Amino acid sequence: MRFFNFTKILLVVAASATAANTASAKPNSYPGENSRFKSSDPAVIAQQKAERQQRIDKRKERRERRRQERLNRKNNRSN
């Protein structure tokens, strides 16, 4: 009887561990979730590169603007 109880407990623990492991995995069933659609069309590739460059430039501008604001606050503190 104890053997059956032990196997039941072991089965429940193993099933819950497996369920917890699969629940944390991200689905990859459609493009855009975890993967990107890769086109072989040169126009689409150029557009994606241009969009990426715009995002990079905007990020640089935001960083520079924040840096300038920090410097201005630091310089105004001494006045």
Rosetta blueprint (number, residue, H / E / L):
1 M L
2 R H
3 F H
4 F H
5 N H
6 F H
7 T H
8 K H
9 I H
10 L H
11 L H
12 V H
13 V H
14 A H
15 A H
16 S H
17 A H
18 T H
19 A H
20 A H
21 N H
22 T H
23 A H
24 S L
25 A L
26 K L
27 P L
28 N L
29 S L
30 Y L
31 P L
32 G L
33 E L
34 N L
35 S L
36 R L
37 F L
38 K L
39 S L
40 S L
41 D L
42 P H
43 A H
44 V H
45 I H
46 A H
47 Q H
48 Q H
49 K H
50 A H
51 E H
52 R H
53 Q H
54 Q H
55 R H
56 I H
57 D H
58 K H
59 R H
60 K H
61 E H
62 R H
63 R H
64 E H
65 R H
66 R H
67 R H
68 Q H
69 E H
70 R H
71 L H
72 N H
73 R H
74 K H
75 N H
76 N H
77 R H
78 S L
79 N L
